């Protein structure tokens, strides 16, 4: 009997952000494969877990994936973790996960923290559809090329960036995409957690007044609105009320209003729910 591969999400900062299930998996598996053994050891020590750990990172994942695959084939359970968040999301793990699937090994997600979702949910921007871009390109040329290719996308955009390049990135955003609402999430779940929201020019100004910016950064950007004027809340409510009177279901009304106005499904659904419950 083969063992199993558990893909385990771990805290992105605050060590209390870990599920009971994740702790049980880490405690009861045979081996934990992690990016940096020193970082994972801190988490395990915090919760009194003494499971064996082994390094698995971008520099050894080709060779190590084969070795871990054999461990699983020998009947042992392996838990895959990254330094923070969910493995394989801009972190090592994809190769081992795919090898596991190709060899008919049970591959089990143990969900939890994710910097992408954490930043998105508090950004104040639409969450019904979004595009995650991973780590933003390092060079100016590649940044501009990427942004030009996705300029017309209506989805909320999310990416990781280095604080050392953040100022440059924000100015390129303004130049390429124009004035859009954004949210820069810095040091999420940590002591100096900060969300800077507003039009990109305003956020640029806010950061320009600081001597330095530290920590890890996730940037969330408003999608393209296609030149449509924003519909007021009163207009949206009126359209929903008219559709209710005409006999439309809540679901159909939300879909129709979202398509005609360009508003996010979340905001329209909340408004529609209030109307339909009356």
N, C-alpha and C positions, 0 to 999 in steps of 0.2 A: 504493500500500500504506500502510495506517495504521501508526503506530507503536504502542507498547505502554505501558500504565500499570503500574508496579511499586509495590506498597504495601509499603514497607520499614520493618521494626521497627528502632529504634535504642536505644542504652543508656539506662537509667533513672537512671544515675548513673556507675558505673564504665565508662570508655570502652573497656575491654577486652571488655565484654559485647556484642560484635557479631559476626555470623557472617561467614565468608569469602565466602559468596555475596552477602551484603548489601554488603560492600566492593566486590566485583566489579561489582555492579549500579550502585552509586553512581559508580564510576570510569568505567563504559562507557556510561551513559545520556547523553542530550543535555542534559537540564535536571533539576535537583532542586528540587521545590516544598517549602518548609519554613515552619514557623510563624515562627520568629525566626531570621533569617539569621546573627545573631551567634553563637547557640548551635550551629547546624549547622556554621558555619565552623570552630568549635573541633574538632569531630569530623573534618571533612574535612582540616584542617591536620595533625591527629595522624597521619593515615594517608596524607598526601601526595596528596590528591585535589583536582584543580583544576577539576572540572566546574562549569558555570555554575549559579548558584542564583537562585531568585526567591521572594519572600514569598507565602505562602498561609495566611491565618489567619481567625479568625472574623469579622473586620471587613471583609474584602475577598473572601471566598470565593465570593459570588454572582457578582461580576464576573470574578474570576480563574479560576473554574472554566470559564467559557466560553472564555477566552483559552487556557487550558491544553488544553482539548479541541481547539481549532483547531491548536495545536502538534502534538498527537498525530495529528490528521487529515492534517497536512502530512508525516507520515512519521517524526516524531521520537519517541524514547522519553523518557518522563517518570517520575522516581522521586518518589513522595510520601512525605515523612517528617514526623513531629511533633517537638516539642522533646525528648520522651522516650517510649520505649515504642512501642506499635503505633498507627498512624494510625487515626482514626475511632472509637477506643475512648475516649469522653469527650474527644475531640480533633477538630479539623477534619479533613475528608477524605470524609465521607459523601456530600456533594453531588457532588464530582468523581468519586468511584467510581461512583455511580449514573448520572451522565451518560455515563461511559465504557461501562458495561454497556448502557445504552439505545441507544448508537450502535455496538454490536457491536465494540467495541474490546477487545482481549485484555487482561484485568485480572489481574495476577499477584501473589499474596501472597509476600512474602519474610519468613517468620516469624522471631521472635526475642524479645527482652525484652518483658515485660508485667508491670506492677505488680500487676494483679489476680491472675495465676497465681503470681507470686513470693510474694505474701503468703499466698495460699491454701495453697500446698504446704508452708509451714513453720508454719502456724497450729496444727497438731495437731488440727484439726477435720475432719469428714468432707469428702472431696473428690469423691465419686462423683456428686453433684448439687449445684449451687450457683446462686445468683441474684445477678447483678451489678447494683447499683443506680446506678452512676455517681457523680456528686458528690452528696453528701447535701444536702437543702434547707437554706437559710440561716436561715429563720424557725422559731421554736418551734412555731407552729401547723402549718406544713407538715410539720415533722419528726414531730410526734405523729400527724398524719393518715396519713402514709405508713406509720409503724410499726404503727398499728392495723390497716391494710389487709393487712399481711403477717405479722401476729403469729402466725397459725396455720400458716404455711408450714413444711414440714419440711426445706426446703433450707438449706444453709449460706448466709449472706448476706454479701456483700462490697460495700463502698462506699469512696469517697474522701471525705476531709474536711479542712478547714483546721485547723491546730493552734490557731488563735485561737478556734475554736468547739468544740474537742474536749471540753473539760470539760463544757460545756453539753450536748453531744450524748450523752456517756456517762451523764449523770444522767437524761436523757430516755429513754435505752435501758432503764435500770434501772426507771424509773417505768412505762414502757409495756410492756416485754417481760418484766420480772421478772429474776431472777438467772439469767443464762446465761453460759456460757464464751465468752470473746472473745479476740481477739488484735489488738493495735494494732501495726502494722508501721510503723516510722518510719525515714526516711532509708535506704531499702533500697539496698544495693550501695555505699553511700557510707562515708566514714570513721567517722561516728557511728551506723552502722546499729544498730537496736535492735528487739527483739520483746518486747512486754510481754503476757504471757498469764495467763489465770486468770478466775475469776468477775468479772463486771463491777464489783461493789462493791470488789473487791480491786484492780482496775486503776485505778478512780477514786481510791482511797486512795494508790496508788503515785504517780500523777501530781500529786495534791494536795500532796505533800511537796516539789515542785520549784518553784523561783522562776519558771521559764519553760520552755516546750516549743518547740523549733524544728524546722524541716524539713517534709517532705511526709509525709502520713499515709494509710495504707490500713487500714481496720478490717474484721475478719472476725468474724462472729457465729454462734454455734451456732443451728441451726434448731429449730423447736418439736418436742418429743418426744411431744406429745400426751398428756402425763400418764402415760406408761408408765415403769415403774421400769426402771432400767438392768440389763441382763442381765450376770451375772458371766462372766468368761472361762471358768471351769470349766463353767458351764451351756451356753455356746455350743459349747465343745469336745465336750461330751457329746452335744448334739443332732447335731452334724456326724458324730461317730463312729457314732451310731445310723443315720443316713441312709446312711452308707457301707456299713454291714452289710446294710442293706435293699436295696442294689443301685443306689442313686441315683447319678447322675453328679455330678461336682464342681460343674458349673455349676448344676444343679437344686438341689443342696443349699445352695449359697451363696444362691441366690435365695429359697428357702423360709425359711432362717434369718434373712436380712435383713428379709424381710417380717414375720416373727413377732416379731422382737426390736427392730426399729428401728435396729439397728446399721448402720454404714457398710459398703458392699460391700468397700472396700479392706481393712478390718481382718478381716472375715469370710473373705474370699478368701485372705489370707495364712495364716490359721489352718487353713483347709480344705486348702490346698496342702500344708502340713506333714503333715496326716493322710493325705491321698491318696498321698503319696510314700512312706509307710511300708510 
